[in-house]
């Protein structure tokens, strides 16, 4: 297959958890570009969490917030913020259970409780820290994603009462989850970008490692799961490569003959 675009997740894919993108992976991305292959980032991250990766790779077509905010060559082409009535339901329910929230807009992120141990834990390994959310922050901004800070078993209250939203844990044992619209995922954003590029999904390769990558790997012609992925993601993939720590993206691209 003559693949025309390579789509890359960030955390656990091109960036090993807690580390920086390796020289080998950066070199592989440049080799793709030299061969006129489009390279795209598709991440659950916000734009402001992705700046260093964008600068390191020179990639300027990106899918953020698990599909709800999309850029083609640095220009916004799609956005799908969460409806205010849905946000109100989350805000009221989280208040009842005393669960903190982080609200993420296109340009900033603010948490309802900076001292809560789950919030402190969520940002303990990151260079960025949230500011305190004013009471009306979620009303005054377009919100594309939330972080809900609670135990896994407490998620059931939100899933039962707010079916418009999807809740996905950062990792096994994590006390924070991504909260996105149920009708929004990486595949939705990628389709918008592929339409702009004039490339069919079966002409695309995608690499990912998390549960938020299932739809993306299922959409494209060649879905590649990283070696440290869950069995659920590996089952959705066409191929499994090495882990991010082992430069799995480089290994996978070589195996596919793309570099």
N, C-alpha and C positions, 0 to 999 in steps of 0.2 A: 504494500500500500504506500502511495506517495503522500505521506502526512505533511500538511501545510502549516500546522500550528501546534505548539507545545504549551500546555497550560500547567502552571506550577502552583501548588499550595506553598505556604511559607513554613509555618511551625511544624517541625517533625518531618519536613519534606526537603526543602532547600536549606532550612536553618535547623540544625539539631537543637533540641530543647536546651535552653540555657547557654547556647553558644552562638557564634557568628557563622555566616555563610563561608564555606571553605574555598580556598583558591581554586581547587579542582572543579567545584560546582560553578564558580564564576567563569572559569575558563570554558566550561561546557556550554554555558549560556551564550558566551561570545561566539563560540564556534557555530552554534545554531544560527545566530544572527548573520554571521559571515556566509552561511549557506542560504540566506534569504528565507529562513524559516521564522514565522511569526512566533514571538514568545510573550506569554500573558501570565500575569499573577492572578490567582483566584483564592481569596483568603477570608476568614472570618474577622480578620483585623479591621480596624478603622484606618482611614488614610494616614492619620497622625501617628499610628503605631507602626506604620510601614515605611516611613521616610528613609531610614537607613538602608533597608533592603532595596528600595527603589533606586537609591543613589549607588549602591554597590553593584547592582545588576544593569542599570540603565534601561530597565523595562518601563514603558510608559502607557501600556494598555492593561487595565486592572479591574478586577471585580472585588469589591469590598463588602463588608457586613454580610457575608454568606449570600451574596447575590442581589442585594437591594440597592447598590450604588455602584455604577459602572462608568469607567472612563476608557475612551479610545484615543490613543496618542495624546494623552494629557487633557482631553476635553470631555466633560461630562456628557453622557448620552442617555443615561437612564437612572431614575431614582424612584424608590417605592417606600416612603416613610410609613411608620405605624400610625394608624388612625387614632385620633385623640380620645375617642370613646373607648377604644381598647386599652390605651394607656391608663385611662382613668380607672378601669376595672383592675388592672395590675396594681396600680398605686393604692387603691382602697384595700385590696386583699393583702398586699404586703404589709400594710399598716396594721391590719387585724392580727397578723401572725408575727409582727415585729421582725420581718425579714428585710434587710437593706437591699436597695436597688442601685445599680449604676445605669444612668441614662447616657446613651451615646448619640450625639448629633454628628453632622458632617465635619465639624471643626473643633469640637470639645467634648469632654466626658466628665460627668459629675455624679457623685455618689450621695445617697441620702444619709449615710452614717460613716464617717471616716474612722471612727475608733472601734467599730465592731470587729471582733477577731476574724470573721470570715472575709471581711473587706480587706483588712490588713494582710491576711494570708494570700488573697487573690493577687495582690500587687507586690508581694514580697520579693519576687525575683525579676521584676521589671524596672527599667529606668524611669518609666512614667508613673505618676501618682495622681489620683483624681482630686478635684476640689469639691467642696461641699455644695450640693445642689440646692439652689434657692427653691422655695416651695412651688413656684410656678415655672420652673425651668422646663419641664416636659410640655407645658402649654405654649411656651414662647419659642420653642425650637422644633424643627423637624427632627424626630427621633427615629433612627434607622435600626437600632438594636438596643437590647437591655442585657445587663448581667443580673441574674437573680442569685443572691447569696443565701443559700439554705442547704440543709441536708437533703440527700437524694430522696428519702422517704417522704419529705415534706412537699416535694414537687407535685404530688398527686392532687393537692388542693387546687393548684393553678391549672393543671391539665383538665380537671373536671369542670372548672368554672370558666375557663377562657380557651375554648377550642380554636379560636382564631390564631393562637400562638403555638410555636414549637419550642420545646425545651431540650437542649442537648448539653450534657455534662462536658466540661473541659477535658476530663480524663477520669478513669476509674478512681473513686475515692475523693474526687474534687468536691468542694463545697460551694462551687460556683458553676453556673451554666449559662450558655448563650441563649438568649430569647429572641426569636425572629418570627415573622409572619409564617404561618403554615404553608401559604402559597408562594413563599419566597425561599429559594435555596440557591446554591452555587450554579446549578444547571440553568435556572431561570436567567441569571445575569450573564452566563456564558452564551446562551442562545442570542441575547441582545447583541453581544460583542461579535459573535461569529457572523450574524447578519450584516453588521457594519463592515466586517472584513471580507464578506463574500465567500466564506468558507463553510462547508457542510460539516455537521457534527462527526460524521464518519471519517472525515479528513483530519481529525484532531486527536492528539495524544494528551492525556492528563495524568499527573502524578499527585497522589494524596495519601494521607495517613490516618485521618480521623473520621468519625461517624458523619461529620458534616460534609464529607467528600463522596458519600455513597451515590447521590444523584449525579454528581459530576462524572464519576468514573463509569456510571451506567449509561450516560448520555453519549460519550465520545466513542470513536472507532477503536481506540486502544486505551483502556483504563489501567493504570499501573499503581498498585498498592505498595507502599513502603514495607520493608521487612518487619518493622516493629508494629505494624497495624494489627487491629483486631481481626479475628476470624470472619466477623460479619463483613468488614470492608474487603477483605481478601476474596470473599465469595462473590462480591460485586465486580471484581476486577478481572481483566483479561490476562494479567501478568503480575507477578510479585517480584520486586527487586530487593536489593539490600536495604539496610536501615539508613537513616540520614547520617548517622555517625560514621557509616561506612561509604559515604558518597553514593548512596543508592540511586540518585537521579543520574549521575554520570554513568553508572553501571547499566541502568535501564536504557539510556539513550544509545550507548554503545551496542547493547544487545539488539536494539531495533534498527541499527545502522543509520541513526540520525546524526551522529558525529563521528 
